Amino acid sequence: MQPTGGPGQPPVIPRPLRRYRRLAAACERGEPRSEELQVYADFLRIVLEVLNTVITAGLPHNPELVYALLHRQEVFTPFEVRPLTIPH
């Protein structure tokens, strides 16, 4: 049984990321900005900060995590293209 993220994806990121993308795209099309968009952006920002802290503090002690992140780096590609900002 796969976690909610499916094969090759951390379970925490894909669903909120997809929802964030939909809400951000709707906002860019001129629809009113929703509080839900801010919640998803904040959640994803927190998850990325936690990952950053774990990597920074425990890199030498966590080779499996480093391998897993490198193996699943496509999950983080959307953050290169569109940072977690809320369109106005």
Secondary structure, DSSP 4 states (H G I P E B T S, - for coil): ---TT-TTS-TTSHHHHHHHHHHHHHHHTTPPPPHHHHHHHHHHHHHHHHHHHHHHHHGGG-HHHHHHHHHTGGGGHHHHHS-S----
